[in-house]
């Protein structure tokens, strides 16, 4: 199964999630026909005007990495062809042919493409930073088979470094606190904790935990990490769940019939269930926080089961085709 986008195509479900977290919508219909064209004020405001969000901060793995692994000793890199064949300028480190999901979110918000932490300089960080790293996980040991990667704990540390840099140039942490609170945080972690930890024969994890226990371990750590981001000033969060991981190419290649592995699909269910509960608890326990769960599994299933909906049609074993 291959999805090939000349430009990013986003499902309506993701757009609704973004709108909900930005506007606090509850039972209210919001219609957006085009991406936002007006650029909001940056992290450090200069004119006092109000925008949608000042900045977008991204944490995750290869699904949204945009180059942070390029210059570290790692086997998890995408800064070469055919990656980036549809991206203006060629390969960047994105693990896709063109734009990623968070690139699409940035466009919807009227923001520029968010720079990778490893490449962000000067005023670029005022619109946000992407800290995502291919092979990274919630657990620090995850992805060790790829050698270099930036685990979630280190990504959070890098975000703290960014805040300190901005604060030092703009009058201190109090000066930027309101802008950080109005910024959007996108977090997509967990897939590598299964693919490049639990399911790897050279890791002891599978012998130490059953599926439920491992899901509990991950979300306990995840809760602490997201609370740390909250304590650093974040208030608006999109947290992506795991998709149908038994249907990804690396798992399909391990079978002989080309069918999804229901064993792997079932394996990750406790994680998604726990994350939903975590989201509820964080919203209840952290004042002014708004966490929204992104149901990736159902979104992708909606695309594959309703391939003619929207601007693109999807053919199995072929490419996405724009409707004429």
N, C-alpha and C positions, 0 to 999 in steps of 0.2 A: 504494500500500500504506500503510495507516494503522494504527498501534497506539495505542489510546486507553485509558489506565489510570485507573480511578477511584482506585486506589491502586497503589503500585508492585508489580509482580509480577516476581520475580527467578527466573531459571532455576536449576535445581539445580546446574549446572556452576559458576556463580559462587559459590554457597554453599560448595561443596566447596573451591574455591580459597581462600576466606576462612578456612575451618577449617584448611586445610593450613598456611597461613602463620602463623596464630595459635598453633597447637598443635604445629607441627613434625611433622605426621602423615606417616608413611611406611609404606605397606602396612597401615594400620590403619583400620578402619571407624569413622566417627563419625556419629551420627545426632542431628540437632537438629530437634525437632518445632515449636518456637515460638521467636520472637525472644527474646534474652536480656532478662530483666526487671530484674535487679539492676544498678544503675549502678556501674561500676568507679570506683576512686579517680582523681582528676584528675591532670594533669601534675605538679603539686606536691602530693604526698600529705600528708594530714593525720592519718590514723588508722593508717597502717602496713599496712593490709590489702591483699591482692593481688586484682587484678581481671583482666579479659581483656586490655584495652589501656587505658592511661591516656588516650590521645588519638588522633584521626585527622587526618592532614594530607593535603590534596588538591591536586594540581597537574594542570592540563589546559587544555581548551578549552571550546567551547560545550556539549559533551555533559554537562559537570559544573559549568560556571560557575553560580553561584547569586547573582550580583549585582555582581561586581567591576567590570563595565563600566558600571554604571548612571550613575555620576557623572563619567565621563571623556568627552571629545569623540570619540565612536565611532559608526559606523553599525552595529556589531554589538551590539545591545541587545535585551533581551526583557522589559523592565519595563512592558509594556502588553498589553492583551487582543488576541487570545485566549489568549496565554500565561498560565498560572496559573489557568485557569478552574476547575480542580478542587483548587487549593491553598487551604488555609484562609488567608484574607486577600487572595487575589488574586495578581496578577503580582508576582514578586520579582526577576526577572532570570534565572530558570531558563528554558532554552530547551525547555520542555515544558509540558504541561497540569497536571502535578502534581509528584510527587517524582522526583528523579533517581536513578541507580544508586548514587551514593555516599550519598544520603540513606537508601537501603535498607540499605546496609552499616552505617551508623551505628545504625540501629534494631536490626539484628541483634546489634550489640555492646552494646546497652543505653546508647548515647550519645544525647545530644540532637542535633537537627539542627545540623550544623557551620556556624558563621557565616562569611560572606564576609569576607575580609581587610579590605575597605573599610568594613565595618560592625562588626567585632568590637571589643568594648570590655571593659575590666576583666577579671573572672574568666572571661569567655566563652572566652578563648583557652586556658584550661587543659584544655579538652576537645578542642581541635583547631581548625584554621583551614582554610578553603577559599581557595586562591590562584588557582584556575582563571579563565581569561579567554577569552571568545569571540574567535575569529580569531587566537589565539596559536599559536605554533609552536615547534619546536626551534630553527630559525634565526631570528635577530633581525629580518630583513626580512620574514618571512612575515606575511601579513595586512595589509600596508601599505595595500592598497586599501580597508580599512575605517577607516583613519586610526588612532584610538586602540585599543590592545590591550596586554596585559601579557605579553611573551614569556617563555619558560620561564626564561631566565637571570634576569630581573627577579623572577619568582615565587620563585625560590630565594633571591634577595636579600631579598625580603619575609619569607620564612621565617626567615632569619638575624636580621632585625630583631625578629621575634616572640620568638625565643629570647633575644636580648639583653634585651628588655623583661621577660620572665619571670624570667630569671636575676638581673636587677638588683633584683627585688622578693623574691627567695627565697634569697639567700645565694650567688649565683654559679653559673657554668656547671656546676661539679662537682656541685652539689646536684641539678640536674635531669637530669644525664646519663643516669642509669639509667632514668628515666621516658621520656625521648626514645627510648632504645634499645628500650623495650618498646612504643612507640607504633607505629601502622600508617600507612604512607605509600602513598597511591594515586596513580599517575601514568598519565595517558592523553594522550599527545602524538603528533603526527605527521600527522594528517589534513589540517590546514591547510597543512602544508608541501607537500602535493600540490595540494589544492583552491585554495588562495589563495597559491600561489607557482609551483610547477612547471607547472601547467596553465593559468596565467593568461598571456594573450598579451602583457601589458605587463611581464612579468618575463623576464629573459634566461636564467633557469636551464635551461630545456629545450634551449636551444641550446648550453649549456656541458657538460651531463651527459646520458649515456644513463641508462636505468632503473637498472641495476646501480650505476653510479657515483654516482647521486643517493642511492640507498639506503645506499651505503657512507659518503657524506658525512654523512647524517643520523645514522647510528648511531655514527659516530666522535664527533660532537658530543654525542649522547645519552649515550654512555658517560662522557664527561667530566662532564656535568651530574649524572648519577646518582651518580658517585663523589664529587662535591662534596656531595650530600645525605648520603652515607655519612660523609664527613669532618665534617659538621656534627652527626653523632650518630645518624642513622637506621640501622636494622638490619633492619627488616621491611618489604618492599616488594612491592606488587602493581603490575606494569607491563602495561598493556593494549596488545594489538596492534591493528592496523587491521582494520576490517570490510571487507565487500565494497563498496568505495567506488564501484564502477561501477554500483551499484544504488540509490544515494541519489537523492532527488528532483531535486536540482539537475543531476545528470548525466543522469537519465532525461529531463528536460525538454529536453535538447539533442538528443535523438534524435526520430525520427518514428514509431517502431514500439513505443514503450513498453517496450523490452527493455533489460536491463542492458548496460553497455558492458564487454565483455570486455577491451578494450584498457586501460581504467582498472583493472579488477580485476587484470590481469597486471602493470600498472605498479607496484603497491604490494607485490607478492610479495617482491621482494628486501629491502624494509624489514622485513617480518615475519620472514623467514628470518634476517636479520642480528640482529634483536632477540633471537630465540631463542638464537643463538650468544652474543650479548652477555650474556644472563642466565646462561648456563652459566659464562662466564668470570668474571663478577662474583662468582658464588657460590664459585668456586674461589680467587679471588685476594684477596677482601676478608674478613678474619677475622670470624666470627660473623654475617655477612650472610646473609639469606634473601630472595632475589628469586624471585618466581613470575610466570610469564607467563600473562596472561589471553587466551585464544584467542577473541577477540570474533567473528571471522568464522565459526567453527564453531558458536559459541553461538547466533548469530542464525539461522544456517542450520538449526540443530536446532529452533528455535522455529517457523520458517516451514514446514519439512517435516513437523513433528509437531505441528500446531496444536491438537490436542485433549489434549495432555499437560499435567498439572498442574491448577492451580486455574482457569485461564482457557482459553477457546477463542479462536482467531484466525481471522477472516474477511478474506480479501484484499479491499481497497477498502472495508472497513467497520471496525468497532471491535472491541476485545477484549470478550468477553462472559463474565461470571462464570458458572461452572457452577451449576445449581440443585440 
